[in-house]
């Protein structure tokens, strides 16, 4: 069993910053890629950013230049640094990871979600 524990959400004013963390724990051989998705009320869940095991990244157009995704492989932890936040960034943010498990199985896992609210 693998769990993803998220932290770092909260309320911030427009123009402010937040840093989200996602710690993977369990019977993990390798975390292949980690990503952040978000879902605002009445909208579909969308990809925000993803980082591969070798450090390759991709971002949604709406956050490029403002958000930075990174990871610490030794800690199986991913981060999302969010700067210059806008009200339209308000959403529940979910961590996602593709993991190699014992015996070579692959699994996809999700965190429980953390609320980010950008408002004055």
DSSP file (Angstrom, degrees, kcal/mol; ACC not computed):
  #  RESIDUE AA STRUCTURE BP1 BP2  ACC     N-H-->O    O-->H-N    N-H-->O    O-->H-N    TCO  KAPPA ALPHA  PHI   PSI    X-CA   Y-CA   Z-CA
    1    1 A X              0   0    0      0, 0.0    26,-1.0     0, 0.0     2,-0.4   0.000 360.0 360.0 360.0 137.4    0.0    0.0    0.0
    2    2 A X  E     -A   26   0A   0     24,-0.2     2,-0.4    25,-0.1    24,-0.2  -0.965 360.0-167.6-121.5 135.8    1.2    3.5   -0.9
    3    3 A X  E     -A   25   0A   0     22,-2.7    22,-2.5    -2,-0.4     2,-0.5  -0.938  10.8-152.2-121.4 147.9    0.0    6.7    0.6
    4    4 A X  E     -A   24   0A   0    106,-0.4     2,-0.6    -2,-0.4   108,-0.6  -0.980  12.2-162.0-117.7 118.4    0.6   10.3   -0.6
    5    5 A X  E     -A   23   0A   0     18,-2.5    18,-2.5    -2,-0.5     2,-0.3  -0.895   8.2-163.2-107.3 117.1    0.4   12.9    2.2
    6    6 A X  E     +A   22   0A   0     -2,-0.6     2,-0.3    16,-0.2    16,-0.2  -0.666  14.3 164.0 -98.3 152.1   -0.1   16.5    1.1
    7    7 A X  E     +A   21   0A   0     14,-1.9    14,-2.7    -2,-0.3   107,-0.1  -0.979  39.6  66.5-155.0 163.3    0.5   19.6    3.0
    8    8 A X        +     0   0    0     -2,-0.3    11,-0.4     1,-0.3   106,-0.0   0.365  60.2 130.9 108.2  -5.0    0.9   23.3    2.5
    9    9 A X        +     0   0    0     12,-0.1     2,-0.3     9,-0.1    -1,-0.3  -0.170  24.6 113.3 -72.1 173.9   -2.4   24.5    1.3
   10   10 A X  E     -d  116   0B   0    105,-1.1   107,-2.8   104,-0.1     2,-0.5  -0.984  62.9 -44.6 158.5-164.9   -4.3   27.5    2.8
   11   11 A X  E     +d  117   0B   0     -2,-0.3     2,-0.3   105,-0.2   107,-0.2  -0.860  53.0 167.3-103.0 131.1   -5.6   31.0    2.3
   12   12 A X  E     -d  118   0B   0    105,-2.6   107,-2.1    -2,-0.5     2,-0.1  -0.986  33.6-112.4-142.7 150.9   -3.4   33.6    0.6
   13   13 A X    >   -     0   0    0     -2,-0.3     3,-2.3   105,-0.2    72,-0.2  -0.448  51.2 -81.0 -77.8 155.1   -3.9   37.0   -0.9
   14   14 A X  T 3  S+     0   0    0      1,-0.3    72,-0.2    -2,-0.1    -1,-0.1  -0.301 121.3  28.3 -54.3 137.4   -3.5   37.6   -4.6
   15   15 A X  T 3  S+     0   0    0     70,-3.3    69,-0.6     1,-0.3    -1,-0.3   0.287 100.4 117.3  90.8 -10.0    0.1   38.0   -5.5
   16   16 A X    <   -     0   0    0     -3,-2.3    69,-2.3    69,-0.2     2,-0.3  -0.080  56.6-122.6 -83.5-174.6    1.2   35.8   -2.6
   17   17 A X        -     0   0    0     66,-0.2     2,-0.3    67,-0.2    66,-0.2  -0.930  20.6-179.8-132.4 152.5    3.0   32.4   -2.5
   18   18 A X  E     - B   0  82A   0     64,-2.1    64,-3.3    -2,-0.3     2,-0.5  -0.978  15.6-147.1-143.8 154.4    2.4   28.9   -1.2
   19   19 A X  E     - B   0  81A   0    -11,-0.4     2,-0.3    -2,-0.3    62,-0.2  -0.976  12.8-159.5-126.6 119.6    4.4   25.8   -1.3
   20   20 A X  E     - B   0  80A   0     60,-2.6    60,-2.2    -2,-0.5     2,-0.3  -0.727   5.7-161.4 -95.0 145.7    2.7   22.4   -1.4
   21   21 A X  E     -AB   7  79A   0    -14,-2.7   -14,-1.9    -2,-0.3     2,-0.4  -0.938   8.0-168.6-124.8 150.5    4.4   19.2   -0.4
   22   22 A X  E     -AB   6  78A   0     56,-2.3    56,-2.6    -2,-0.3     2,-0.6  -0.920   5.9-167.3-141.0 111.2    3.6   15.6   -1.2
   23   23 A X  E     -AB   5  77A   0    -18,-2.5   -18,-2.5    -2,-0.4     2,-0.4  -0.883   8.7-151.9-105.0 121.8    5.3   12.8    0.6
   24   24 A X  E     +A    4   0A   0     52,-2.9     2,-0.3    -2,-0.6   -20,-0.2  -0.763  20.6 174.8 -92.3 135.0    5.0    9.2   -0.7
   25   25 A X  E     +A    3   0A   0    -22,-2.5   -22,-2.7    -2,-0.4     2,-0.3  -0.979  27.9  57.1-140.2 151.5    5.2    6.4    1.8
   26   26 A X  E    S-A    2   0A   0     -2,-0.3     2,-1.8   -24,-0.2   -24,-0.2  -0.908  98.1 -15.2 131.8-158.8    4.8    2.6    1.7
   27   27 A X  S    S+     0   0    0    -26,-1.0    75,-0.5    -2,-0.3     2,-0.5  -0.575  80.1 161.9 -85.7  79.4    6.3   -0.3   -0.2
   28   28 A X  E     +E  101   0B   0     -2,-1.8    73,-0.2     1,-0.2     3,-0.1  -0.867  31.9 176.3-110.9 128.9    7.9    1.7   -2.9
   29   29 A X  E    S-     0   0B   0     71,-2.9     2,-0.3    -2,-0.5    72,-0.2   0.829  79.4 -14.1 -89.0 -43.9   10.7    0.6   -5.2
   30   30 A X  E     -E  100   0B   0     70,-1.5    70,-3.4    46,-0.0     2,-0.8  -0.958  53.0-134.6-159.3 138.9   10.7    3.9   -7.2
   31   31 A X  E     -E   99   0B   0     -2,-0.3    68,-0.2    68,-0.2     3,-0.1  -0.869  25.5-172.5 -92.4 109.3    8.5    6.9   -7.7
   32   32 A X  E     -     0   0B   0     66,-2.2    21,-1.3    -2,-0.8     2,-0.3   0.918  62.1  -8.6 -75.7 -44.9    8.5    7.3  -11.5
   33   33 A X  E     -EF  98  52B   0     65,-1.2    65,-2.2    19,-0.2     2,-0.4  -0.992  58.0-156.5-151.3 151.8    6.8   10.6  -11.8
   34   34 A X  E     +EF  97  51B   0     17,-2.6    17,-3.1    -2,-0.3     2,-0.3  -0.977  17.5 174.9-129.2 144.0    4.9   13.0   -9.6
   35   35 A X  E     -EF  96  50B   0     61,-3.0    61,-2.6    -2,-0.4     2,-0.4  -0.943  24.3-134.5-144.0 164.9    2.3   15.5  -10.6
   36   36 A X  E     -EF  95  49B   0     13,-2.8    12,-3.1    -2,-0.3    13,-1.6  -0.988  21.9-179.4-122.8 131.9   -0.1   18.0   -9.2
   37   37 A X  E     -EF  94  47B   0     57,-2.9    57,-3.0    -2,-0.4     2,-0.3  -0.822   8.5-156.7-119.3 162.9   -3.7   18.4  -10.4
   38   38 A X  E     -EF  93  46B   0      8,-2.3     8,-2.7    -2,-0.3     2,-0.4  -0.992   6.9-163.9-142.0 153.2   -6.3   20.8   -9.3
   39   39 A X  E     -E   92   0B   0     53,-2.1    53,-2.2    -2,-0.3     2,-0.2  -0.952   6.0-164.7-139.9 117.7  -10.1   20.9   -9.4
   40   40 A X    >   -     0   0    0     -2,-0.4     3,-2.3     4,-0.4    51,-0.1  -0.634  46.1 -75.5 -93.9 157.5  -12.2   24.0   -8.9
   41   41 A X  T 3  S+     0   0    0      1,-0.3    -1,-0.1    -2,-0.2     3,-0.1  -0.271 119.0   7.8 -54.5 130.4  -15.9   23.9   -8.1
   42   42 A X  T 3  S+     0   0    0      1,-0.2     2,-0.3    -3,-0.1    -1,-0.3   0.526 113.2 100.0  77.6   5.3  -17.9   23.0  -11.2
   43   43 A X  S <  S-     0   0    0     -3,-2.3    -1,-0.2     1,-0.0     2,-0.1  -0.830  75.2-103.4-123.2 161.3  -14.8   22.2  -13.2
   44   44 A X        -     0   0    0     -2,-0.3    -4,-0.4     1,-0.1     2,-0.2  -0.443  45.2 -94.3 -78.1 154.4  -12.9   19.1  -14.3
   45   45 A X        -     0   0    0     -6,-0.2     2,-0.3    -2,-0.1    -6,-0.2  -0.487  50.2-166.9 -66.2 136.8   -9.7   18.1  -12.7
   46   46 A X  E     -F   38   0B   0     -8,-2.7    -8,-2.3    -2,-0.2     2,-0.3  -0.945  24.4-106.3-131.2 150.2   -6.8   19.4  -14.6
   47   47 A X  E     +F   37   0B   0     -2,-0.3   -10,-0.3   -10,-0.2     3,-0.1  -0.563  31.0 176.6 -72.3 131.7   -3.0   18.8  -14.7
   48   48 A X  E     -     0   0B   0    -12,-3.1    12,-2.6     1,-0.4     2,-0.3   0.818  63.2 -26.1 -98.2 -50.9   -1.0   21.7  -13.2
   49   49 A X  E     -FG  36  59B   0    -13,-1.6   -13,-2.8    10,-0.2    -1,-0.4  -0.985  52.4-160.7-163.3 155.2    2.5   20.3  -13.4
   50   50 A X  E     -FG  35  58B   0      8,-2.2     8,-1.8    -2,-0.3     2,-0.4  -0.998   1.5-163.4-144.1 145.0    4.4   17.0  -13.6
   51   51 A X  E     -FG  34  57B   0    -17,-3.1   -17,-2.6    -2,-0.3     6,-0.2  -0.998  14.2-144.1-129.9 132.8    8.0   16.0  -12.9
   52   52 A X  E >   -F   33   0B   0      4,-2.7     3,-1.7    -2,-0.4   -19,-0.2  -0.298  34.5 -97.4 -87.2 175.3    9.6   12.7  -14.1
   53   53 A X  T 3  S+     0   0    0    -21,-1.3   -20,-0.1     1,-0.3    20,-0.1   0.760 125.1  50.5 -67.1 -23.6   12.2   10.7  -12.2
   54   54 A X  T 3  S-     0   0    0    -22,-0.2    -1,-0.3     2,-0.1   -21,-0.1   0.295 125.7 -98.7 -97.6  10.5   15.0   12.3  -14.2
   55   55 A X  S <  S+     0   0    0     -3,-1.7    -2,-0.1     1,-0.3     2,-0.1   0.444  70.6 149.2  94.1  -0.1   13.8   15.8  -13.5
   56   56 A X        -     0   0    0     -5,-0.1    -4,-2.7     1,-0.0     2,-0.3  -0.441  27.0-165.3 -67.1 141.5   11.9   16.5  -16.7
   57   57 A X  E     -G   51   0B   0     -6,-0.2     2,-0.3    -2,-0.1    -6,-0.2  -0.903  18.9-175.2-130.0 154.9    9.0   18.9  -16.2
   58   58 A X  E     -G   50   0B   0     -8,-1.8    -8,-2.2    -2,-0.3     2,-0.3  -0.985  11.4-164.5-146.0 151.1    5.8   20.1  -17.9
   59   59 A X  E     -G   49   0B   0     -2,-0.3   -10,-0.2   -10,-0.2     2,-0.2  -0.915  27.9-103.8-133.4 152.1    3.3   22.7  -16.9
   60   60 A X    >>  -     0   0    0    -12,-2.6     3,-1.5    -2,-0.3     4,-1.2  -0.505  38.1-119.5 -66.5 146.2   -0.1   23.9  -17.7
   61   61 A X  T 34 S+     0   0    0      1,-0.3     3,-0.4     2,-0.2    -1,-0.1   0.863 110.9  61.9 -57.5 -36.1    0.0   27.1  -19.8
   62   62 A X  T 34 S+     0   0    0      1,-0.2    -1,-0.3     3,-0.0   -14,-0.1   0.684 113.4  32.9 -68.0 -17.8   -1.9   28.9  -17.1
   63   63 A X  T X> S+     0   0    0     -3,-1.5     3,-2.4   -15,-0.2     4,-2.3   0.490  83.1 125.6-116.1  -6.1    0.8   28.4  -14.5
   64   64 A X  T 3< S+     0   0    0     -4,-1.2     4,-0.1    -3,-0.4   -15,-0.0  -0.315  81.3  17.3 -60.4 131.9    4.0   28.4  -16.5
   65   65 A X  T 34 S+     0   0    0      2,-0.5    -1,-0.3     1,-0.0     3,-0.1   0.228 125.2  58.8  90.3 -14.5    6.4   31.0  -15.2
   66   66 A X  T <4 S+     0   0    0     -3,-2.4    17,-1.9     1,-0.2     2,-0.3   0.706  99.3  52.0-113.0 -34.6    4.6   31.2  -11.8
   67   67 A X  E  <  -C   82   0A   0     -4,-2.3    -2,-0.5    15,-0.2     2,-0.4  -0.798  60.8-164.7-108.0 147.6    4.7   27.7  -10.5
   68   68 A X  E     -C   81   0A   0     13,-2.4    13,-3.0    -2,-0.3     2,-0.4  -0.989   4.6-158.3-133.0 125.0    7.7   25.4  -10.1
   69   69 A X  E     +C   80   0A   0     -2,-0.4     2,-0.3    11,-0.2    11,-0.2  -0.812  22.3 158.8-100.4 142.5    7.5   21.7   -9.5
   70   70 A X  E     -C   79   0A   0      9,-2.0     9,-2.8    -2,-0.4     2,-0.3  -0.925  20.0-151.4-150.7 173.4   10.4   19.8   -8.0
   71   71 A X  E     -C   78   0A   0     -2,-0.3     2,-0.6     7,-0.3     7,-0.2  -0.995  15.6-144.2-151.7 153.6   11.2   16.6   -6.1
   72   72 A X  E >>> -C   77   0A   0      5,-3.1     5,-1.8    -2,-0.3     3,-0.9  -0.936  16.0-168.4-116.7 102.3   13.6   15.1   -3.6
   73   73 A X  G >45S+     0   0    0     -2,-0.6     3,-0.6     1,-0.3    -1,-0.1   0.837  84.2  59.5 -64.2 -33.3   14.1   11.5   -4.7
   74   74 A X  G 345S+     0   0    0      1,-0.2    -1,-0.3    -3,-0.1    -2,-0.0   0.814 115.7  34.9 -64.8 -28.3   15.8   10.5   -1.5
   75   75 A X  G <45S-     0   0    0     -3,-0.9    -1,-0.2     2,-0.2   -51,-0.2   0.412 102.7-127.5-104.3   0.0   12.7   11.5    0.5
   76   76 A X  T <<5 +     0   0    0     -4,-0.7   -52,-2.9    -3,-0.6     2,-0.4   0.906  66.1 137.2  51.4  43.0   10.1   10.4   -2.1
   77   77 A X  E   < -BC  23  72A   0     -5,-1.8    -5,-3.1   -54,-0.2     2,-0.3  -0.960  39.9-162.1-126.4 137.2    8.7   13.9   -1.8
   78   78 A X  E     -BC  22  71A   0    -56,-2.6   -56,-2.3    -2,-0.4     2,-0.3  -0.826   7.2-159.2-114.7 157.5    7.5   16.3   -4.4
   79   79 A X  E     -BC  21  70A   0     -9,-2.8    -9,-2.0    -2,-0.3     2,-0.4  -0.953  12.2-160.5-135.3 151.6    6.9   20.0   -4.1
   80   80 A X  E     -BC  20  69A   0    -60,-2.2   -60,-2.6    -2,-0.3     2,-0.6  -0.907  10.7-161.9-132.7 106.9    4.9   22.7   -5.9
   81   81 A X  E     -BC  19  68A   0    -13,-3.0   -13,-2.4    -2,-0.4     2,-0.6  -0.796  10.7-165.8 -87.8 120.9    6.1   26.3   -5.4
   82   82 A X  E     +BC  18  67A   0    -64,-3.3   -64,-2.1    -2,-0.6     2,-0.3  -0.937  10.7 175.1-115.7 115.6    3.3   28.6   -6.3
   83   83 A X        +     0   0    0    -17,-1.9   -66,-0.2    -2,-0.6   -67,-0.2  -0.751  59.2  21.7-115.5 163.3    4.1   32.3   -6.8
   84   84 A X  S    S-     0   0    0    -69,-0.6    -1,-0.2    -2,-0.3   -67,-0.2   0.913  84.6-159.5  47.7  51.6    2.1   35.3   -8.0
   85   85 A X        -     0   0    0    -69,-2.3   -70,-3.3    -3,-0.2     2,-0.3  -0.290   7.6-158.3 -66.5 145.4   -1.1   33.5   -7.1
   86   86 A X    >   -     0   0    0    -72,-0.2     3,-2.3   -71,-0.1     4,-0.3  -0.839  31.5-109.7-120.3 157.0   -4.3   34.6   -8.7
   87   87 A X  G >  S+     0   0    0     -2,-0.3     3,-1.8     1,-0.3    31,-0.3   0.839 117.4  63.5 -55.2 -32.4   -7.9   34.1   -7.6
   88   88 A X  G 3  S+     0   0    0      1,-0.3    -1,-0.3   -48,-0.0   -48,-0.0   0.564  88.9  69.3 -72.7  -5.7   -8.4   31.7  -10.5
   89   89 A X  G <  S+     0   0    0     -3,-2.3    -1,-0.3    29,-0.1     2,-0.2   0.535  71.2 120.2 -82.7  -7.1   -5.8   29.4   -8.9
   90   90 A X    <   +     0   0    0     -3,-1.8     2,-0.3    -4,-0.3    27,-0.2  -0.407  40.7 105.7 -62.1 125.6   -8.3   28.7   -6.2
   91   91 A X  E    S- H   0 116B   0     25,-2.0    25,-2.7    -2,-0.2     2,-0.6  -0.967  76.2 -78.4-178.4 171.2   -9.0   24.9   -6.2
   92   92 A X  E     -EH  39 115B   0    -53,-2.2   -53,-2.1    -2,-0.3     2,-0.5  -0.868  48.0-147.2 -88.2 126.8   -8.4   21.7   -4.4
   93   93 A X  E     -EH  38 114B   0     21,-3.0    21,-2.2    -2,-0.6     2,-0.4  -0.836  12.5-163.4-101.9 131.1   -4.9   20.5   -5.3
   94   94 A X  E     -E   37   0B   0    -57,-3.0   -57,-2.9    -2,-0.5     2,-0.3  -0.932  12.5-138.6-118.3 135.5   -4.2   16.8   -5.6
   95   95 A X  E     -E   36   0B   0     -2,-0.4    16,-2.4   -59,-0.2     2,-0.4  -0.703  22.2-170.8 -86.3 142.8   -0.9   15.0   -5.7
   96   96 A X  E     -EI  35 110B   0    -61,-2.6   -61,-3.0    -2,-0.3     2,-0.4  -0.993   4.8-179.5-135.4 141.1   -0.5   12.1   -8.1
   97   97 A X  E     -EI  34 109B   0     12,-2.2    12,-2.6    -2,-0.4     2,-0.5  -0.999  23.7-147.4-145.2 141.1    2.3    9.6   -8.5
   98   98 A X  E     -EI  33 108B   0    -65,-2.2   -66,-2.2    -2,-0.4   -65,-1.2  -0.941  33.5-171.1-102.3 125.4    3.2    6.6  -10.7
   99   99 A X  E     -EI  31 107B   0      8,-3.1     8,-2.5    -2,-0.5     2,-0.6  -0.930  26.9-135.4-127.7 137.9    5.1    4.2   -8.5
  100  100 A X  E     -EI  30 106B   0    -70,-3.4   -71,-2.9    -2,-0.4   -70,-1.5  -0.835  32.7-164.8 -87.7 125.7    7.0    1.0   -9.1
  101  101 A X  E >   -E   28   0B   0      4,-3.8     3,-1.4    -2,-0.6     4,-0.2  -0.524  33.9 -66.3-103.9 170.2    6.0   -1.6   -6.5
  102  102 A X  G >  S+     0   0    0    -75,-0.5     3,-1.0     1,-0.2    -1,-0.2  -0.209 121.5  29.7 -54.2 150.2    7.6   -4.8   -5.4
  103  103 A X  G 3  S-     0   0    0      1,-0.2    -1,-0.2    -3,-0.1    -2,-0.0   0.557 131.2 -76.4  71.4   9.9    7.6   -7.6   -8.0
  104  104 A X  G <  S+     0   0    0     -3,-1.4    -1,-0.2     1,-0.3    -2,-0.2   0.547  85.5 150.4  84.2   6.3    7.7   -4.9  -10.7
  105  105 A X    <   -     0   0    0     -3,-1.0    -4,-3.8    -4,-0.2     2,-0.4  -0.401  36.1-141.5 -71.1 151.2    4.1   -3.9  -10.5
  106  106 A X  E     -I  100   0B   0     -6,-0.2     2,-0.3    -2,-0.1    -6,-0.2  -0.916  20.7-178.2-113.3 141.1    3.2   -0.3  -11.4
  107  107 A X  E     -I   99   0B   0     -8,-2.5    -8,-3.1    -2,-0.4     2,-0.5  -0.983  21.1-143.4-138.9 151.3    0.6    1.7   -9.6
  108  108 A X  E     -I   98   0B   0     -2,-0.3     2,-0.3   -10,-0.2   -10,-0.2  -0.955  26.2-174.9-112.1 132.2   -1.0    5.1   -9.8
  109  109 A X  E     -I   97   0B   0    -12,-2.6   -12,-2.2    -2,-0.5     2,-0.3  -0.916  11.5-155.1-131.6 153.3   -1.9    6.8   -6.5
  110  110 A X  E     -I   96   0B   0     -2,-0.3  -106,-0.4   -14,-0.2   -14,-0.2  -0.944  14.3-130.1-126.5 146.4   -3.6   10.0   -5.4
  111  111 A X        -     0   0    0    -16,-2.4  -106,-0.1    -2,-0.3     3,-0.1  -0.301  33.4-105.8 -81.0 176.7   -3.4   12.2   -2.3
  112  112 A X        -     0   0    0   -108,-0.6   -18,-0.1     1,-0.1  -107,-0.1   0.625  62.7-109.5 -82.6 -13.3   -6.4   13.3   -0.4
  113  113 A X        -     0   0    0      1,-0.1     2,-0.4   -18,-0.0   -19,-0.2   0.155  22.0-132.9  97.5 144.6   -6.3   16.9   -1.7
  114  114 A X  E     - H   0  93B   0    -21,-2.2   -21,-3.0  -107,-0.1     2,-0.3  -1.000  21.8-121.2-135.5 134.5   -5.4   20.2   -0.1
  115  115 A X  E     - H   0  92B   0     -2,-0.4  -105,-1.1   -23,-0.2     2,-0.5  -0.564  22.9-171.7 -80.8 131.6   -7.4   23.4   -0.5
  116  116 A X  E     -dH  10  91B   0    -25,-2.7   -25,-2.0    -2,-0.3     2,-0.5  -0.990   5.8-176.6-119.7 121.9   -5.8   26.5   -1.9
  117  117 A X  E     -d   11   0B   0   -107,-2.8  -105,-2.6    -2,-0.5     2,-0.7  -0.977   9.5-167.2-123.1 124.2   -7.8   29.7   -1.7
  118  118 A X  E     +d   12   0B   0     -2,-0.5     2,-0.3   -31,-0.3  -105,-0.2  -0.925  34.6 130.7-112.5 109.5   -6.6   32.9   -3.2
  119  119 A X              0   0    0   -107,-2.1    -2,-0.1    -2,-0.7   -33,-0.0  -0.995 360.0 360.0-158.4 148.1   -8.6   35.8   -2.0
  120  120 A X              0   0    0     -2,-0.3  -107,-0.1  -107,-0.2    -1,-0.1   0.412 360.0 360.0 -93.9 360.0   -8.3   39.3   -0.6
